[in-house]
Amino acid sequence: MFLAACSTTSMVVSWNQKDAPPREYKKIGIVVITPNTSNRATVEDALSSEFRSKGIRADATFNTFPFAGQMGQMSQYGIDTATLQKKIRERVTANNFDAIMTVALLDKQKSEEYVEGTSISIAAPVYGYPYYGYYSYAYSTVYSSGYYTTTTSYFLESNLYDVASGNLIWAAQTKTTDPSSIELEAPNYARMVVQDILTKKVLKEK
């Protein structure tokens, strides 16, 4: 799951409550919902770091909510959805989170495109001739064969909730193309998400 070194991350769409004043939270919990614990930690750390750089406290939760994104494994131990939700609410209260941001992989798409071959005409140099000698240059053509390229796009859904009311106050969908390194792309994604939240004045920057 998630993100890239030579990739392109873009904002597809975002939403927030209109006419609502900027909110100020004491501690935002970042929850990336994926069974891949390494990727989860990387994205949560990137988001919490970006929030903190803007004076907003946010904490990664991969140690607080280790079961996030592992519902399939939880069911093997007889833990159903209702029980899991109860445990999450208890952890939220115990850790004094007054806002929660969730991030989940919404969709993954692959597309294949054929790149046509090209030809380039190159003039063979004729040494010892003046400028009008250019007319007598011999031209050769270099060909490159066509090939197929495969593009993989990841769509992430990010939601920000107010804990007290349980209401969704901001949501966004981002698209990242051709992932190769989550460590390099996660900060780009985090900057885009946090910037959108601050630009829309969902949260108050300190």
N, C-alpha and C positions, 0 to 999 in steps of 0.2 A: 504494500500500500504506500501511496503518497510520494510524489515530488521529485525535483531534479536539478542537475548541475547545468546542463545546456538547455534547460526547458524554458518555457514561457508561462508565467502564471498571470491570469487576468481575472478581473471581477466580472462575472456574468450578470448578476443582479443582486441588489440588496434592498432591504426593507427595514423601516423603523416606525415606531409610533409617532404619528404626526402631532405637532403642537405640544409635545411633552417637553418639559424643561430638562436640561442636562442632569443626569443622576450622579450621585457620588456614593461609592461603595467602600466599605472598609476592607473587604477581602473578596476577590473573585476567584472561584475555583475553576481551573481549566481541565476539562475532561475530554480526551480524545478516545473515541470509541472504536477500538480495533484490537484483535487478539495478538497483534504483533507488538510486544512490549517495548522493544527497542525503538521502533518508529513512533510509538505513542510517547515515550519519554522525550524524544527529540523534538517533536512538534509542540508538546506541552511546555517544554523549557523555552522554545523560541517565542511562543506567545506570551508566557509570563515575563520573560526578559523584555520584550517590546512594550508591554503594558507598564512595567516598572520604569522604563526609560522615559515614560511620559508622566511619571509621578503617581501612577495608579497601581495599587498593590494587587498582584495576581499570583496565585500559587499553582504549580503543577500538582496533579492528584494521582500520579501513577503508583504512589505508595499508599495514599489515603483510600483510593478506590481501585484496588488491584483487580477486581472482578469486572470492571467496565469493559465491554466488548467481548466478554467470555460467557455469554448466556448459554451457549451450547454446552460448555463444560459444566456450568452450574446445574443444568437440568440433569446431568448424569449423577449429581449428588443429591437430587431431590429438592433443589432450590428452584421454585417457580418464579414467574415474573413479579407477582405481588410481594413475595418475600424479598426479592432482590431490590425492588423499589423502596421497601421499608428500610432495608439496610442502608441504602443510599441516603434517604432522608435523615437517618440517624447520624451518619457520618458528616453530612452537611451541617447539621446542628452542632455536633461535637467539635467541628473545626471552625465554627463561627463564619462560615461562608454566607454572605448576604446576596451574592450573585453567582450564577453558574454559566460558564460557556461550554457548550458541547460542540465537538467536531466529528463528523462522520463521513465516510466515503459514500457518496450518493450514487455514483455511476462510474463505470469504466468502459471506454469505447476505443475500438481499434479501427483504423481505416488504412487502406492500401492505395497508393498512387503510383502511376507509371511516369517516370521522368524520361522524356525523349532524348535520343542521342543528339550531339551537336557536331558541327563541322566548322573549322576555322581555316581561312586562307592565309598562308604565310608567304611573304615575298622573299625569294632567295636573293641575298645581297650580291651585287655585281661590283666588285672592287675595281677602282681605277677609272671609273666612268663619271662624267659630270652629271648634274641634276637631270638632264634630259635622257640620261641613260636609264632612269627609273622606268621608262616606258617599255624597256626591253626585259624587265624582271620576269623571271619564271616563277609561277605560283604553284605551290603544292597545297593540298588540303589534308588536315588532320581530323580524323573522326573519333568520337567517343561513343560507345554503344549505350543504349538506353538501359534503365534498371528500375526495379520496383523499390519503393520506400514504404515502411510501415510506421504509422503515427499512432501513439497511444495517448489518450486523454483521460485524465482523472478529474472528476467533478466532486468537490468537497462541499458539504453543507455545514455552515457554522451558525449556531444559535446562541443568543445571550438571554438568560432568564433572570427575572427578579425573584429571589427566593421567597420573600414575604408574601407576595401575591401569587406566585407561581406563573406569572404572565411572561410571555415572550415579548421582549422589548426591541430586539434587533435580530435580523436573520440575513444570511448572504450565501450565495453559491459562487464558488470560484472554479476556474478551469486551469489545470496544469498539464502541459503537453510535453511528451517525451521525457519522462522522469529517468534519472540515472543516479542522483545522489540526494537523498533526503536531507543530509547535513547541510548542504549548500543551498537548497531551495527553501527549506523551512523558514529561515529568517526573512526571505522575500515574501513568502505567504503571510507571515506574521505582520510584517510592516504594512502590507496592503489591507489586511483585516482591521488592524488597530487604527490606521489612518482613516478608513471609511467610517468607523465608529465615532472618531473624534470630529471628522468633517461634518457628519450629520448631527453632531452635538448630542449624541446618545449618552455619553459620559462626559464628566467635567475633567478637563486636563489640568493638572496641578503644576 
